[in-house]
């Protein structure tokens, strides 16, 4: 997918290059939404709209309002069932077509099973990539020395910088699991059936694993962070795509808009599930495309 991702990133920056200002979160959302659309097999505008809707449903209802929360979920439901009907009627070479045609224990997948996977795949395609790109740029704005080193040798340093951004940012804050047996973890008794919250940012700052865990060190040699999960059956299936999106979009911004700088205060999304910016205004010298 790399050539396609590169074309997407180039086109997104083309749209704002001559403006002299934009919001990095909006650009990151487009990159994530357009990539999700291509992978899942839905219209590009649906991918972008899903990004906006998940920003609402991940927020607390007491912040965005109960009506907005339920309206956003209803719109996503309509989009998911519309995709199911389309993929059953005219399957193509995409992920949702494969789901629409699949069988589970010898029977066709149910509408609700399809919708559950639609939400899971769309959500997972959007949050991590958007948060990595936008908050990754914020890290570079806050660490100008690191940014200069990275810009001077993108080919050599960008892969490690992406891993360090993922570790330090931990775009997904936590996930909840159900204990399947009685156990003791670090002196804490956990009973079978207990709900356990795994906080990725804490694991990614484990002093037993990382020297100076709060430092933004793009030369850090350890790449075994937990931003995409800790391995096993629940590891993020889209981790490679998320990394690739971050690589091409951050490279495009640093090379096409070399003097890009933060132009005002950032705001953070009102959600505890993901750690992501709601806005990050930037300015730069207008570039012709």
Secondary structure, DSSP 8 states (H G I E B T S, - for coil): -HHHHHHHHHHHHHHHTTTSEEEHHHHHHHHHHHHHHHHHT--HHHHHHHHHHHHHHTS-HHHH-HHHHHHHHHHHHHHHHHHHHHHHHS--SSHHHHHHH-EETTEE--HHHHHHHHHHHHHHHHHHHHHHHHHHHHHHHH-HHHHHHHHHTHHHHHHHHHHHHHHHH-SB-EEEEE-SS-EEETTEEE-TT-EEEEEHHHHTT-TTT-TTTTS--TT-------TT-SSSTTS-TTHHHHHHHHHHHHHHHHHHSTT-EE-S--EE-S-SSB--EEE-EEE------
